């Protein structure tokens, strides 16, 4: 991962093979980011997305494997028990231009992923 800091934000490039949520959590811990928003685009080879069922208060997840474009990655950064807590949502598209979206639990970058915090 590479990053630069501007007066208003951090701009990150997460590299091929890196896991997005884990990399962002580690970055926030190292840089002392305890509150913020996340925006990003990129490509992934594997993603776990989910839907929170309000009646049961449980996440239902599915794993997507293959080539997926991140058409939108949005979220928030807060803290829980003194550690960075990321709440991420993503919309991903496949080679047939079908879109999949939901809560992003995990995703492995296949090309690059560009993030603004």
Number of C-alpha atoms within 10 A of each C-alpha: 14 9 14 10 11 8 5 8 12 15 17 19 17 23 19 16 15 18 18 20 18 15 14 21 17 14 16 22 16 9 10 11 18 16 14 14 15 18 17 19 20 21 21 26 17 19 23 17 24 20 15 13 10 8 6 7 8 11 13 11 15 13 12 17 14 12 18 24 22 22 16 15 22 18 17 15 20 16 14 10 6 9 15 20 19 24 16 20 20 23 19 24 17 15 10 6 10 9 14 16 18 18 21 23 20 16 23 23 24 21 16 18 23 19 20 19 20
